[in-house]
Amino acid sequence: MAIKAAVAMKRTSAPAMSIGIASGSFFLGPVGHPEYARLDAIGHDINLAFRIAAWAGLNTDSGIVATDPTLRLASEFVASGEPMSANLKGVHAECSVREILVT
């Protein structure tokens, strides 16, 4: 679903936006002292999606990438390129990503 939404955004309202899609565990809820807590999403996979979005803008034509584990969940629904290796700031291991092809 996220991949379809990303492709639709690129086609319509946000052609210059870079999008990174990762799947996994995260925390969604209030963060901070109860008097000024705000809703936030945090976790490794949230950070990974942010990092690959920046990478996508510099290294792909479509500006959309997804991690290999994420694409395995949706491979029959989406066209993607060949695997690419991304070295990302703040991520200690190489990340395998694929460009989502927008037609």
C-alpha positions as CSV (number, residue, x, y, z in Angstrom):
1,M,0.0,0.0,0.0
2,A,2.8,2.5,0.8
3,I,4.5,1.8,-2.5
4,K,1.3,2.5,-4.4
5,A,0.8,5.7,-2.5
6,A,4.4,6.8,-3.2
7,V,3.9,6.2,-6.9
8,A,0.6,8.1,-6.9
9,M,2.2,11.0,-5.1
10,K,5.1,11.2,-7.7
11,R,2.6,11.1,-10.6
12,T,0.3,13.8,-9.2
13,S,1.3,16.3,-6.5
14,A,4.9,15.7,-5.5
15,P,7.1,15.0,-8.6
16,A,10.2,16.4,-6.9
17,M,9.8,14.5,-3.6
18,S,12.2,11.7,-2.7
19,I,10.6,8.8,-1.0
20,G,12.1,5.9,1.0
21,I,10.1,2.9,2.1
22,A,11.1,0.5,4.8
23,S,9.1,-2.0,6.9
24,G,9.6,-3.2,10.4
25,S,9.1,-2.3,14.0
26,F,8.6,1.2,15.3
27,F,7.0,3.1,18.2
28,L,4.2,5.5,17.5
29,G,2.9,7.5,20.5
30,P,3.5,10.5,22.7
31,V,7.2,11.3,23.3
32,G,8.5,13.6,26.0
33,H,7.4,14.9,29.3
34,P,3.6,14.5,29.8
35,E,3.1,18.3,29.9
36,Y,4.6,18.8,26.5
37,A,4.7,15.4,24.9
38,R,3.9,15.2,21.2
39,L,3.0,12.3,18.9
40,D,6.0,10.9,17.1
41,A,7.1,7.8,15.3
42,I,10.6,6.5,16.2
43,G,12.7,3.5,15.5
44,H,15.4,2.0,13.3
45,D,13.1,1.4,10.4
46,I,11.7,5.0,10.5
47,N,15.3,6.3,10.4
48,L,16.2,3.9,7.6
49,A,13.3,5.1,5.5
50,F,14.4,8.7,6.0
51,R,18.0,7.9,5.0
52,I,17.1,6.0,1.9
53,A,14.7,8.8,0.8
54,A,17.7,11.2,0.8
55,W,19.8,8.6,-1.1
56,A,17.0,8.0,-3.6
57,G,16.9,11.7,-4.6
58,L,20.6,11.6,-5.5
59,N,20.9,8.1,-7.0
60,T,17.7,7.2,-8.9
61,D,15.5,8.6,-11.7
62,S,12.2,8.0,-10.0
63,G,13.2,9.2,-6.5
64,I,11.5,6.2,-4.9
65,V,13.3,3.3,-3.3
66,A,12.3,0.5,-1.0
67,T,14.4,-1.9,1.0
68,D,14.7,-5.5,-0.3
69,P,12.8,-7.0,2.7
70,T,9.9,-4.5,2.0
71,L,9.9,-5.2,-1.7
72,R,9.7,-9.0,-1.1
73,L,6.3,-8.3,0.6
74,A,5.0,-6.4,-2.5
75,S,7.1,-7.7,-5.4
76,E,4.1,-9.0,-7.4
77,F,2.4,-5.6,-7.2
78,V,5.2,-3.3,-8.2
79,A,7.9,-2.9,-10.9
80,S,11.3,-2.4,-9.5
81,G,14.9,-2.1,-10.7
82,E,17.9,-4.2,-9.9
83,P,19.3,-4.3,-6.3
84,M,21.6,-1.4,-5.4
85,S,23.8,-1.1,-2.4
86,A,23.4,2.1,-0.3
87,N,25.9,3.3,2.2
88,L,23.9,5.5,4.5
89,K,25.0,8.0,7.1
90,G,24.1,6.7,10.6
91,V,23.4,3.1,9.4
92,H,26.3,0.8,10.2
93,A,25.6,-1.9,7.6
94,E,25.2,-1.6,3.8
95,C,21.6,-1.5,2.8
96,S,20.2,-3.3,-0.2
97,V,17.5,-1.2,-1.9
98,R,15.7,-1.2,-5.3
99,E,14.3,1.7,-7.2
100,I,10.5,1.7,-7.7
101,L,9.8,2.3,-11.3
102,V,7.2,4.9,-12.1
103,T,5.6,4.5,-15.5
